[in-house]
Amino acid sequence: MNFALYRELLAVLPIRRLLLVGMVARIPHSAAGVLLTLHIVLTLGQGYAAAGAAAAVMTIGIALGAPWRGRRVDTVGLRTALIPSVISETIIWSVVPHVSYQWLLPLVFVGGLLTLPIFSVVRQSLGVLAQGDQRRTAFALDAITTEMVFMIGPAAGAVVATSGFTTAGLTVVGIATSLAGLFLMWFNPPTRSADPGMGREADEQHAAEAAVVSTAPAHVQEAAAELAAPAGAAAPQEGSRGRPAGGFSWFTATVAALFAVAAGAGMVLSGTDVGIVAALEIGGHQSEIGIVFVFWCAASVVGGIVYGAMHRPVPPVILLLGMAALTLPMALAHDTWTLAFVSVLPGLLCAPVLSAASEKVADLVPEERRGEAMGWYGSALTAGVALGSPLAGIFIDRMGPSGGFVSVGGAGVLLCLVGLALQLRRRRAAA
Protein backbone atom coordinates (compact mmCIF):
# COMPACT_ATOMS: atom_id res chain seq x y z
CA MET A 1 0.00 0.00 0.00
CA ASN A 2 1.27 3.43 -0.94
CA PHE A 3 0.55 5.67 2.07
CA ALA A 4 2.51 8.50 0.41
CA LEU A 5 -0.63 9.20 -1.66
CA TYR A 6 -2.30 10.59 1.45
CA ARG A 7 0.55 13.03 2.00
CA GLU A 8 0.43 14.11 -1.64
CA LEU A 9 -3.31 14.78 -1.47
CA LEU A 10 -3.12 16.75 1.77
CA ALA A 11 -0.41 18.91 0.21
CA VAL A 12 -3.02 20.23 -2.25
CA LEU A 13 -4.63 23.29 -0.61
CA PRO A 14 -8.15 23.00 -2.19
CA ILE A 15 -8.43 19.33 -1.21
CA ARG A 16 -7.12 19.96 2.30
CA ARG A 17 -9.53 22.86 2.77
CA LEU A 18 -12.47 20.86 1.37
CA LEU A 19 -11.84 17.96 3.75
CA LEU A 20 -11.56 20.33 6.71
CA VAL A 21 -14.77 22.18 5.80
CA GLY A 22 -16.58 18.88 5.26
CA MET A 23 -15.41 17.55 8.61
CA VAL A 24 -16.54 20.63 10.54
CA ALA A 25 -19.86 20.85 8.67
CA ARG A 26 -20.75 17.21 9.46
CA ILE A 27 -20.31 17.48 13.22
CA PRO A 28 -23.70 19.13 14.03
CA HIS A 29 -25.79 16.55 12.19
CA SER A 30 -23.69 13.70 13.56
CA ALA A 31 -24.94 14.75 17.01
CA ALA A 32 -28.55 15.24 15.85
CA GLY A 33 -29.47 11.54 15.88
CA VAL A 34 -28.59 10.99 19.53
CA LEU A 35 -30.07 14.35 20.54
CA LEU A 36 -33.36 13.65 18.74
CA THR A 37 -33.68 10.15 20.22
CA LEU A 38 -33.01 11.30 23.78
CA HIS A 39 -35.25 14.37 23.34
CA ILE A 40 -38.18 12.15 22.34
CA VAL A 41 -37.53 9.67 25.16
CA LEU A 42 -36.46 11.96 28.01
CA THR A 43 -38.14 15.30 27.25
CA LEU A 44 -41.32 14.18 25.47
CA GLY A 45 -41.69 11.00 27.51
CA GLN A 46 -42.22 8.76 24.46
CA GLY A 47 -40.84 5.25 24.01
CA TYR A 48 -38.02 4.03 21.82
CA ALA A 49 -40.50 2.84 19.20
CA ALA A 50 -41.57 6.46 18.79
CA ALA A 51 -37.93 7.58 18.62
CA GLY A 52 -37.20 4.93 16.01
CA ALA A 53 -40.22 6.01 13.97
CA ALA A 54 -38.96 9.60 13.97
CA ALA A 55 -35.53 8.44 12.79
CA ALA A 56 -37.22 6.44 10.02
CA VAL A 57 -39.28 9.45 8.91
CA MET A 58 -36.16 11.62 8.77
CA THR A 59 -34.30 8.92 6.82
CA ILE A 60 -37.09 8.76 4.24
CA GLY A 61 -36.94 12.53 3.92
CA ILE A 62 -33.18 12.41 3.33
CA ALA A 63 -33.61 9.68 0.71
CA LEU A 64 -36.32 11.59 -1.17
CA GLY A 65 -34.49 14.90 -0.98
CA ALA A 66 -30.99 13.77 -1.97
CA PRO A 67 -31.65 13.29 -5.72
CA TRP A 68 -33.47 16.61 -5.94
CA ARG A 69 -30.71 18.40 -4.05
CA GLY A 70 -28.13 16.81 -6.34
CA ARG A 71 -29.99 17.93 -9.46
CA ARG A 72 -30.19 21.47 -8.11
CA VAL A 73 -26.42 21.56 -7.61
CA ASP A 74 -25.96 20.41 -11.22
CA THR A 75 -28.47 22.83 -12.75
CA VAL A 76 -28.18 26.07 -10.77
CA GLY A 77 -24.80 25.76 -9.08
CA LEU A 78 -23.74 25.06 -5.52
CA ARG A 79 -24.40 28.46 -3.97
CA THR A 80 -27.98 28.80 -5.21
CA ALA A 81 -28.75 25.15 -4.47
CA LEU A 82 -27.72 25.50 -0.82
CA ILE A 83 -29.99 28.47 -0.04
CA PRO A 84 -33.07 26.36 0.94
CA SER A 85 -30.94 24.22 3.23
CA VAL A 86 -29.25 27.18 4.92
CA ILE A 87 -32.65 28.74 5.68
CA SER A 88 -34.53 25.59 6.64
CA GLU A 89 -31.88 24.08 8.93
CA THR A 90 -32.08 26.95 11.43
CA ILE A 91 -35.87 27.30 11.26
CA ILE A 92 -36.80 23.62 11.50
CA TRP A 93 -34.32 22.55 14.17
CA SER A 94 -35.21 25.60 16.25
CA VAL A 95 -38.91 24.66 16.13
CA VAL A 96 -38.60 20.87 16.57
CA PRO A 97 -37.69 20.98 20.30
CA HIS A 98 -40.77 23.08 21.14
CA VAL A 99 -43.55 21.00 19.54
CA SER A 100 -45.39 17.82 20.47
CA TYR A 101 -44.44 14.45 19.00
CA GLN A 102 -47.29 14.62 16.47
CA TRP A 103 -45.88 17.85 15.00
CA LEU A 104 -42.30 16.68 15.33
CA LEU A 105 -42.73 13.92 12.73
CA PRO A 106 -43.62 16.15 9.74
CA LEU A 107 -40.97 18.66 10.79
CA VAL A 108 -38.13 16.10 10.84
CA PHE A 109 -39.36 14.78 7.48
CA VAL A 110 -39.05 18.25 5.97
CA GLY A 111 -35.73 18.63 7.77
CA GLY A 112 -34.46 15.48 6.09
CA LEU A 113 -35.87 16.57 2.76
CA LEU A 114 -33.99 19.90 2.89
CA THR A 115 -30.94 18.76 4.82
CA LEU A 116 -27.60 20.32 3.88
CA PRO A 117 -26.17 17.92 1.23
CA ILE A 118 -22.67 18.07 2.69
CA PHE A 119 -21.88 14.38 2.11
CA SER A 120 -22.64 14.39 -1.61
CA VAL A 121 -21.13 17.85 -2.21
CA VAL A 122 -17.80 16.89 -0.64
CA ARG A 123 -17.54 13.64 -2.58
CA GLN A 124 -18.67 15.26 -5.83
CA SER A 125 -16.06 17.99 -5.41
CA LEU A 126 -13.36 15.46 -4.52
CA GLY A 127 -14.15 13.67 -7.77
CA VAL A 128 -13.27 16.91 -9.58
CA LEU A 129 -10.24 17.97 -7.54
CA ALA A 130 -8.59 14.54 -7.41
CA GLN A 131 -7.52 12.93 -10.67
CA GLY A 132 -6.95 9.34 -11.79
CA ASP A 133 -5.71 6.96 -9.11
CA GLN A 134 -5.81 9.77 -6.54
CA ARG A 135 -9.60 9.67 -6.56
CA ARG A 136 -9.91 6.41 -4.62
CA THR A 137 -7.39 7.65 -2.05
CA ALA A 138 -9.31 10.92 -1.73
CA PHE A 139 -12.57 9.08 -1.05
CA ALA A 140 -10.81 6.85 1.48
CA LEU A 141 -9.43 9.93 3.23
CA ASP A 142 -12.90 11.47 3.27
CA ALA A 143 -14.26 8.27 4.83
CA ILE A 144 -11.62 8.42 7.57
CA THR A 145 -12.42 12.05 8.41
CA THR A 146 -16.13 11.19 8.42
CA GLU A 147 -15.55 8.42 10.94
CA MET A 148 -13.67 10.89 13.12
CA VAL A 149 -16.73 13.13 12.97
CA PHE A 150 -19.03 10.33 14.11
CA MET A 151 -16.69 9.54 16.95
CA ILE A 152 -17.05 13.15 18.17
CA GLY A 153 -20.63 14.13 17.33
CA PRO A 154 -22.68 11.45 19.15
CA ALA A 155 -20.51 11.82 22.25
CA ALA A 156 -21.12 15.57 22.30
CA GLY A 157 -24.84 15.06 21.68
CA ALA A 158 -25.10 12.57 24.53
CA VAL A 159 -23.38 14.93 26.97
CA VAL A 160 -25.70 17.79 26.01
CA ALA A 161 -28.83 15.60 26.22
CA THR A 162 -27.95 14.06 29.58
CA SER A 163 -27.32 17.52 30.98
CA GLY A 164 -30.96 18.33 30.24
CA PHE A 165 -30.34 20.63 27.29
CA THR A 166 -31.91 18.71 24.38
CA THR A 167 -33.89 21.79 23.35
CA ALA A 168 -30.82 24.00 23.23
CA GLY A 169 -28.78 21.20 21.63
CA LEU A 170 -31.18 20.69 18.71
CA THR A 171 -31.37 24.45 18.16
CA VAL A 172 -27.57 24.69 18.07
CA VAL A 173 -27.51 21.83 15.54
CA GLY A 174 -29.69 23.85 13.17
CA ILE A 175 -27.77 27.10 13.59
CA ALA A 176 -24.37 25.42 13.29
CA THR A 177 -25.44 23.54 10.16
CA SER A 178 -26.70 26.76 8.56
CA LEU A 179 -23.40 28.47 9.36
CA ALA A 180 -21.55 25.52 7.80
CA GLY A 181 -23.72 25.93 4.70
CA LEU A 182 -22.88 29.62 4.49
CA PHE A 183 -19.18 28.83 4.77
CA LEU A 184 -19.55 26.20 2.05
CA MET A 185 -21.25 28.77 -0.18
CA TRP A 186 -18.37 31.18 0.41
CA PHE A 187 -15.77 28.48 -0.27
CA ASN A 188 -17.78 27.27 -3.31
CA PRO A 189 -15.76 24.13 -4.16
CA PRO A 190 -15.99 22.93 -7.79
CA THR A 191 -18.66 20.30 -8.44
CA ARG A 192 -17.96 19.60 -12.11
CA SER A 193 -14.91 19.47 -14.32
CA ALA A 194 -14.21 22.24 -16.81
CA ASP A 195 -13.99 19.54 -19.50
CA PRO A 196 -16.22 16.63 -18.46
CA GLY A 197 -15.38 14.57 -21.55
CA MET A 198 -16.44 11.01 -22.11
CA GLY A 199 -15.23 9.83 -18.71
CA ARG A 200 -17.70 11.85 -16.65
CA GLU A 201 -20.25 9.04 -16.27
CA ALA A 202 -17.56 6.62 -15.13
CA ASP A 203 -16.26 9.18 -12.63
CA GLU A 204 -19.77 9.70 -11.26
CA GLN A 205 -20.20 5.95 -10.94
CA HIS A 206 -16.93 5.64 -9.03
CA ALA A 207 -18.12 8.41 -6.72
CA ALA A 208 -21.45 6.64 -6.14
CA GLU A 209 -19.76 3.36 -5.33
CA ALA A 210 -17.30 5.11 -3.03
CA ALA A 211 -20.21 6.60 -1.10
CA VAL A 212 -21.34 3.09 -0.22
CA VAL A 213 -17.87 1.62 0.28
CA SER A 214 -17.00 4.33 2.79
CA THR A 215 -20.24 3.92 4.70
CA ALA A 216 -19.83 3.19 8.39
CA PRO A 217 -22.49 2.42 11.00
CA ALA A 218 -23.34 5.89 12.20
CA HIS A 219 -24.00 7.56 8.83
CA VAL A 220 -25.41 4.79 6.71
CA GLN A 221 -28.62 6.74 5.97
CA GLU A 222 -26.74 9.64 4.35
CA ALA A 223 -24.64 7.38 2.16
CA ALA A 224 -27.72 5.41 1.12
CA ALA A 225 -29.47 8.60 0.12
CA GLU A 226 -26.51 9.65 -2.03
CA LEU A 227 -27.01 6.58 -4.21
CA ALA A 228 -30.64 7.36 -5.01
CA ALA A 229 -30.86 7.67 -8.79
CA PRO A 230 -31.88 11.16 -10.00
CA ALA A 231 -34.81 11.35 -12.38
CA GLY A 232 -33.55 10.90 -15.88
CA ALA A 233 -30.23 9.48 -14.75
CA ALA A 234 -31.14 6.08 -16.09
CA ALA A 235 -32.16 7.13 -19.56
CA PRO A 236 -32.06 4.23 -22.01
CA GLN A 237 -28.67 3.73 -23.63
CA GLU A 238 -27.99 2.22 -27.01
CA GLY A 239 -27.36 -1.50 -26.79
CA SER A 240 -24.85 -3.49 -28.77
CA ARG A 241 -27.34 -3.87 -31.63
CA GLY A 242 -28.44 -0.23 -31.71
CA ARG A 243 -31.58 -0.75 -29.64
CA PRO A 244 -32.28 1.02 -26.37
CA ALA A 245 -31.06 -1.06 -23.43
CA GLY A 246 -34.18 -0.30 -21.40
CA GLY A 247 -36.29 -2.40 -19.07
CA PHE A 248 -35.14 -4.43 -16.10
CA SER A 249 -33.24 -7.18 -17.90
CA TRP A 250 -30.35 -6.52 -15.52
CA PHE A 251 -32.54 -7.34 -12.50
CA THR A 252 -31.65 -11.00 -11.99
CA ALA A 253 -32.20 -13.20 -8.95
CA THR A 254 -28.60 -12.58 -7.90
CA VAL A 255 -29.00 -8.81 -8.09
CA ALA A 256 -32.24 -9.08 -6.10
CA ALA A 257 -30.35 -11.03 -3.44
CA LEU A 258 -27.75 -8.27 -3.25
CA PHE A 259 -30.50 -5.69 -2.75
CA ALA A 260 -31.83 -7.87 0.07
CA VAL A 261 -28.34 -7.89 1.61
CA ALA A 262 -28.23 -4.09 1.41
CA ALA A 263 -31.65 -3.81 3.08
CA GLY A 264 -30.59 -6.30 5.76
CA ALA A 265 -27.37 -4.39 6.45
CA GLY A 266 -29.24 -1.09 6.77
CA MET A 267 -31.77 -2.68 9.13
CA VAL A 268 -29.10 -4.20 11.40
CA LEU A 269 -27.02 -1.00 11.53
CA SER A 270 -29.86 1.43 12.23
CA GLY A 271 -31.40 -0.91 14.80
CA THR A 272 -28.04 -1.31 16.53
CA ASP A 273 -27.70 2.48 16.63
CA VAL A 274 -30.99 2.78 18.54
CA GLY A 275 -30.07 -0.20 20.72
CA ILE A 276 -26.80 1.38 21.85
CA VAL A 277 -28.52 4.61 22.86
CA ALA A 278 -31.30 2.73 24.68
CA ALA A 279 -28.95 0.36 26.51
CA LEU A 280 -26.88 3.18 27.95
CA GLU A 281 -29.79 5.53 28.64
CA ILE A 282 -31.82 2.90 30.49
CA GLY A 283 -28.70 1.87 32.39
CA GLY A 284 -28.07 5.47 33.44
CA HIS A 285 -24.90 5.89 31.35
CA GLN A 286 -26.14 8.31 28.70
CA SER A 287 -23.01 10.45 28.88
CA GLU A 288 -20.91 7.45 27.82
CA ILE A 289 -22.72 6.81 24.52
CA GLY A 290 -19.82 8.34 22.61
CA ILE A 291 -17.41 5.69 23.94
CA VAL A 292 -19.38 2.91 22.24
CA PHE A 293 -19.71 4.89 19.00
CA VAL A 294 -15.94 5.42 18.91
CA PHE A 295 -15.27 1.68 19.13
CA TRP A 296 -18.07 0.83 16.69
CA CYS A 297 -17.05 3.31 13.99
CA ALA A 298 -13.32 2.70 14.40
CA ALA A 299 -13.90 -1.02 13.93
CA SER A 300 -15.72 -0.31 10.66
CA VAL A 301 -12.75 1.71 9.40
CA VAL A 302 -10.33 -1.09 10.27
CA GLY A 303 -12.59 -3.69 8.67
CA GLY A 304 -12.88 -1.65 5.48
CA ILE A 305 -9.11 -1.21 5.23
CA VAL A 306 -8.47 -4.94 5.76
CA TYR A 307 -11.18 -6.01 3.32
CA GLY A 308 -9.90 -3.58 0.69
CA ALA A 309 -6.46 -5.17 0.90
CA MET A 310 -7.79 -8.73 0.39
CA HIS A 311 -7.14 -10.40 -2.96
CA ARG A 312 -10.32 -12.50 -2.99
CA PRO A 313 -13.83 -11.19 -2.33
CA VAL A 314 -16.13 -12.73 0.28
CA PRO A 315 -19.82 -13.34 -0.59
CA PRO A 316 -21.86 -10.42 0.77
CA VAL A 317 -24.50 -12.71 2.31
CA ILE A 318 -21.80 -14.45 4.37
CA LEU A 319 -20.49 -11.10 5.61
CA LEU A 320 -24.01 -9.97 6.53
CA LEU A 321 -24.67 -13.27 8.30
CA GLY A 322 -21.52 -12.72 10.37
CA MET A 323 -22.39 -9.10 11.17
CA ALA A 324 -25.97 -9.95 12.19
CA ALA A 325 -24.89 -12.93 14.29
CA LEU A 326 -22.18 -10.89 16.03
CA THR A 327 -24.78 -8.21 16.85
CA LEU A 328 -26.67 -10.67 19.07
CA PRO A 329 -24.00 -10.81 21.85
CA MET A 330 -24.43 -7.05 22.31
CA ALA A 331 -27.69 -7.91 24.09
CA LEU A 332 -25.65 -9.51 26.90
CA ALA A 333 -23.57 -6.39 27.68
CA HIS A 334 -24.49 -4.69 30.97
CA ASP A 335 -21.99 -1.85 31.13
CA THR A 336 -20.45 0.70 28.78
CA TRP A 337 -17.05 -0.88 28.26
CA THR A 338 -18.43 -4.36 27.67
CA LEU A 339 -20.85 -2.96 25.09
CA ALA A 340 -18.01 -1.00 23.46
CA PHE A 341 -15.74 -4.03 23.13
CA VAL A 342 -18.55 -6.30 21.91
CA SER A 343 -19.57 -3.71 19.29
CA VAL A 344 -16.14 -4.08 17.67
CA LEU A 345 -17.03 -7.53 16.34
CA PRO A 346 -20.03 -6.56 14.16
CA GLY A 347 -18.39 -3.20 13.44
CA LEU A 348 -15.46 -4.92 11.71
CA LEU A 349 -17.86 -6.34 9.12
CA CYS A 350 -19.90 -3.19 8.43
CA ALA A 351 -17.81 -1.60 5.68
CA PRO A 352 -16.92 -5.01 4.13
CA VAL A 353 -20.63 -5.94 3.83
CA LEU A 354 -21.56 -2.76 1.99
CA SER A 355 -18.35 -2.71 -0.04
CA ALA A 356 -18.76 -6.32 -1.20
CA ALA A 357 -22.43 -5.87 -2.09
CA SER A 358 -21.95 -2.67 -4.10
CA GLU A 359 -18.90 -4.13 -5.86
CA LYS A 360 -20.91 -7.22 -6.83
CA VAL A 361 -23.76 -5.12 -8.20
CA ALA A 362 -21.28 -3.13 -10.30
CA ASP A 363 -19.83 -6.38 -11.64
CA LEU A 364 -23.16 -7.97 -12.55
CA VAL A 365 -25.00 -5.01 -14.10
CA PRO A 366 -24.03 -3.73 -17.59
CA GLU A 367 -22.33 -0.35 -17.53
CA GLU A 368 -25.15 1.38 -19.39
CA ARG A 369 -27.62 0.40 -16.62
CA ARG A 370 -25.29 0.58 -13.65
CA GLY A 371 -26.38 4.04 -12.49
CA GLU A 372 -29.99 2.88 -12.32
CA ALA A 373 -28.97 -0.29 -10.49
CA MET A 374 -26.96 1.65 -7.91
CA GLY A 375 -29.95 3.93 -7.41
CA TRP A 376 -32.13 0.92 -6.59
CA TYR A 377 -29.34 -0.39 -4.38
CA GLY A 378 -29.45 2.87 -2.43
CA SER A 379 -33.24 2.58 -2.16
CA ALA A 380 -32.91 -0.92 -0.71
CA LEU A 381 -30.33 0.27 1.78
CA THR A 382 -32.53 3.23 2.77
CA ALA A 383 -35.56 0.95 3.19
CA GLY A 384 -33.57 -1.24 5.55
CA VAL A 385 -32.42 1.79 7.55
CA ALA A 386 -36.00 3.07 7.83
CA LEU A 387 -37.17 -0.38 9.01
CA GLY A 388 -34.44 -1.06 11.55
CA SER A 389 -34.96 1.92 13.88
CA PRO A 390 -38.68 1.39 14.66
CA LEU A 391 -38.26 -2.42 14.73
CA ALA A 392 -35.57 -2.14 17.39
CA GLY A 393 -37.60 0.50 19.25
CA ILE A 394 -40.68 -1.72 19.48
CA PHE A 395 -38.69 -4.61 20.98
CA ILE A 396 -36.81 -2.26 23.33
CA ASP A 397 -40.10 -0.96 24.73
CA ARG A 398 -41.35 -4.54 25.27
CA MET A 399 -38.20 -6.46 26.24
CA GLY A 400 -35.78 -3.83 27.49
CA PRO A 401 -32.53 -2.64 25.88
CA SER A 402 -31.45 -6.14 24.83
CA GLY A 403 -34.54 -6.42 22.64
CA GLY A 404 -33.15 -4.01 20.06
CA PHE A 405 -30.03 -6.08 19.38
CA VAL A 406 -31.95 -9.37 19.43
CA SER A 407 -34.62 -8.14 17.00
CA VAL A 408 -32.41 -6.73 14.25
CA GLY A 409 -29.63 -9.30 14.73
CA GLY A 410 -32.10 -12.18 14.61
CA ALA A 411 -33.93 -10.73 11.62
CA GLY A 412 -30.61 -10.32 9.80
CA VAL A 413 -29.59 -13.92 10.51
CA LEU A 414 -33.00 -15.20 9.37
CA LEU A 415 -32.79 -13.19 6.15
CA CYS A 416 -29.34 -14.62 5.37
CA LEU A 417 -30.35 -18.20 6.12
CA VAL A 418 -33.37 -17.90 3.83
CA GLY A 419 -31.17 -16.39 1.12
CA LEU A 420 -28.58 -19.16 1.42
CA ALA A 421 -31.31 -21.81 1.29
CA LEU A 422 -32.79 -20.31 -1.87
CA GLN A 423 -29.33 -20.07 -3.40
CA LEU A 424 -28.62 -23.72 -2.63
CA ARG A 425 -31.97 -24.76 -4.08
CA ARG A 426 -31.30 -22.78 -7.26
CA ARG A 427 -27.89 -24.42 -7.67
CA ARG A 428 -29.38 -27.90 -7.23
CA ALA A 429 -32.06 -27.13 -9.81
CA ALA A 430 -29.42 -25.91 -12.23
CA ALA A 431 -27.37 -29.04 -11.66
Residue pairs with C-beta under 8 A, 6 or more apart in sequence:
1 309
5 133
5 134
5 137
6 137
6 141
8 134
9 15
9 16
9 130
9 134
9 137
9 138
9 141
10 16
10 19
10 141
12 129
14 129
14 189
15 126
15 129
15 130
15 138
17 187
18 122
18 125
18 126
18 129
18 187
18 189
19 122
19 141
19 142
19 145
21 122
21 180
21 183
21 184
21 187
21 189
22 118
22 121
22 122
22 142
22 145
22 146
23 145
23 146
23 148
23 149
24 180
25 116
25 118
25 177
25 180
25 181
25 183
25 184
26 118
26 119
26 146
26 149
26 153
27 149
27 152
27 153
27 156
27 176
28 153
28 172
28 173
28 174
28 176
28 177
28 180
29 115
29 116
29 118
29 153
29 173
29 177
30 149
30 150
30 152
30 153
30 154
30 157
30 218
30 219
31 153
31 154
31 156
31 157
31 160
31 169
31 173
32 93
32 157
32 170
32 173
33 55
33 154
33 157
33 218
33 273
34 153
34 154
34 157
34 158
34 161
34 277
34 289
35 157
35 160
35 161
35 166
35 169
35 170
35 173
36 51
36 54
36 55
36 58
36 96
36 108
36 170
37 48
37 51
37 54
37 55
37 274
37 277
38 157
38 158
38 161
38 162
38 166
38 277
38 281
38 286
39 97
39 161
39 166
39 167
39 169
39 170
40 46
40 50
40 51
40 54
40 101
40 104
41 47
41 48
41 51
41 281
42 161
42 166
42 281
43 97
43 166
43 167
44 50
44 100
44 101
44 104
46 101
47 393
47 396
47 397
48 274
48 278
48 392
48 393
48 394
48 396
48 397
48 404
49 390
49 393
49 394
49 396
49 397
50 101
50 393
51 274
51 389
51 393
52 274
52 388
52 389
52 390
52 391
52 392
52 393
52 394
53 105
53 389
53 390
53 393
54 101
54 104
54 105
54 108
55 270
55 274
55 389
55 390
56 385
56 386
56 387
56 389
56 390
57 105
57 108
57 109
57 112
58 108
58 109
58 111
58 112
58 221
59 112
59 221
59 225
59 270
59 382
59 385
59 386
59 389
60 109
60 112
60 382
60 386
61 108
61 109
61 110
61 111
61 112
61 113
61 115
62 112
62 113
62 115
62 221
62 222
62 225
62 382
63 112
63 221
63 224
63 225
63 228
63 378
63 379
63 382
63 386
64 112
64 113
64 228
65 112
65 113
65 114
65 115
65 225
66 117
66 120
66 225
66 226
66 228
67 228
67 229
67 230
67 231
68 230
69 81
69 85
69 114
69 117
69 120
70 117
70 120
70 124
70 226
70 230
71 230
71 231
72 80
72 81
73 81
73 117
73 120
73 121
73 124
73 191
74 191
74 192
77 191
78 121
78 184
78 185
78 188
78 189
78 191
79 185
79 188
81 117
82 116
82 117
82 181
82 184
82 185
84 114
85 114
85 115
85 116
85 117
85 177
85 178
85 181
86 116
86 178
86 181
86 182
86 185
87 178
88 110
88 111
88 114
89 111
89 114
89 115
89 116
89 174
89 175
89 177
89 178
89 181
90 174
90 175
90 177
90 178
91 174
92 107
92 108
92 110
92 111
92 114
92 174
93 111
93 170
93 171
93 173
93 174
93 175
93 177
94 170
94 171
94 174
94 175
95 107
96 104
96 107
96 108
96 111
96 170
97 166
97 167
97 168
97 170
97 171
98 167
99 107
116 177
116 178
116 180
116 181
116 184
118 180
118 184
119 146
119 211
119 219
119 222
119 223
119 226
120 211
120 226
121 184
121 189
121 191
122 142
122 189
123 139
123 142
123 207
123 210
123 211
123 226
124 191
124 192
124 207
125 189
125 190
125 191
126 135
126 138
126 139
126 142
126 207
127 135
127 203
127 204
127 206
127 207
128 190
128 191
128 192
128 193
129 138
129 189
129 190
130 137
130 138
135 203
135 206
135 210
136 206
136 210
139 207
139 210
139 213
139 214
140 214
142 214
143 210
143 213
143 214
143 216
143 301
143 304
144 301
146 214
146 216
146 219
147 216
147 297
147 298
147 300
147 301
150 216
150 218
150 219
150 293
150 297
151 290
151 293
151 294
151 297
151 298
152 290
154 218
154 289
154 290
154 293
155 289
155 290
155 291
155 293
155 294
156 290
157 169
157 289
158 277
158 280
158 286
158 287
158 288
158 289
158 290
159 287
159 290
160 166
160 168
160 169
161 169
161 286
162 286
162 287
193 200
193 203
201 371
204 371
205 362
205 367
205 370
205 371
205 374
208 226
208 227
208 371
208 374
209 358
209 359
209 362
209 374
211 223
211 226
211 227
212 223
212 224
212 227
212 354
212 355
212 357
212 358
212 374
212 377
212 378
212 381
213 304
213 351
213 354
213 355
213 358
213 359
214 223
214 304
214 351
215 223
215 224
215 350
215 351
215 354
216 297
216 300
216 301
216 304
216 350
216 351
217 269
217 272
217 273
217 296
217 297
217 300
217 347
217 350
218 273
218 293
218 296
218 297
220 265
220 266
220 269
220 270
220 354
220 381
220 385
221 266
221 270
221 382
221 385
223 381
224 266
224 378
224 381
224 382
224 385
225 378
225 382
226 378
227 374
227 375
227 377
227 378
227 381
228 375
228 378
228 379
228 382
229 371
229 372
229 374
229 375
229 376
229 378
230 375
233 371
233 372
233 375
234 369
234 371
234 372
234 375
236 244
236 245
236 246
237 244
237 245
237 368
237 369
238 244
238 245
238 368
239 245
239 368
245 366
245 368
245 369
250 364
250 365
250 366
250 369
250 372
250 373
251 373
252 364
253 426
254 360
254 364
255 361
255 364
255 365
255 373
257 317
257 419
257 422
257 423
258 316
258 357
258 360
258 361
258 364
258 377
259 376
259 377
259 380
260 380
260 415
260 419
261 316
261 317
261 320
261 353
261 357
261 419
262 354
262 357
262 358
262 377
262 380
262 381
262 384
263 380
263 381
263 383
263 384
263 387
264 320
264 324
264 384
264 411
264 412
264 415
264 416
265 320
265 323
265 350
265 353
265 354
265 357
265 381
265 384
265 412
266 380
266 381
266 382
266 383
266 384
266 385
266 386
266 387
266 388
267 384
267 385
267 387
267 388
267 391
267 408
267 411
267 412
268 320
268 323
268 324
268 327
268 346
268 384
268 388
268 408
268 409
268 411
268 412
269 350
269 385
269 388
270 384
270 385
270 386
270 387
270 388
270 389
270 392
270 408
271 388
271 389
271 391
271 392
271 404
271 405
271 407
271 408
272 296
272 327
272 330
272 343
272 346
272 388
272 392
272 404
272 405
272 408
272 409
273 388
273 389
274 388
274 389
274 392
274 393
274 396
274 404
275 330
275 392
275 396
275 401
275 404
275 405
275 408
276 289
276 292
276 293
276 296
276 330
276 339
276 343
277 289
278 392
278 393
278 396
278 401
278 404
279 330
279 333
279 339
279 401
279 402
279 404
279 405
280 286
280 288
280 289
280 292
280 336
280 339
281 289
282 400
282 401
283 334
283 335
283 401
285 335
285 336
288 336
291 336
291 337
291 340
292 336
292 339
292 340
292 343
294 340
295 340
295 341
295 343
295 344
295 347
296 340
296 343
296 344
296 347
297 347
298 344
298 347
299 343
299 344
299 345
299 346
299 347
299 348
299 350
300 347
300 348
300 350
300 351
301 351
302 348
303 347
303 348
303 349
303 350
303 351
303 352
304 350
304 351
304 352
304 355
306 348
306 352
307 314
307 351
307 352
307 355
307 356
308 355
313 356
313 359
313 360
314 352
314 356
315 356
316 353
316 356
316 357
316 360
317 416
317 419
317 420
317 423
318 416
319 349
319 352
319 353
319 356
320 349
320 353
320 412
320 415
320 416
321 412
321 413
321 416
321 417
321 420
322 349
323 346
323 349
323 350
323 353
323 412
324 346
324 408
324 409
324 410
324 411
324 412
324 413
324 415
324 416
325 409
325 412
325 413
326 345
326 346
326 349
326 409
327 346
327 405
327 408
327 409
327 412
328 405
328 406
328 409
328 410
328 413
329 342
329 345
330 339
330 342
330 343
330 346
330 405
330 409
331 401
331 402
331 403
331 404
331 405
331 406
331 409
332 342
332 402
333 339
333 342
354 381
357 377
358 374
358 377
361 370
361 373
361 374
361 377
362 370
362 374
365 373
388 408
391 407
391 408
391 411
392 403
392 404
392 405
392 407
392 408
393 404
394 407
395 403
395 404
395 406
395 407
396 403
396 404
397 403
399 406
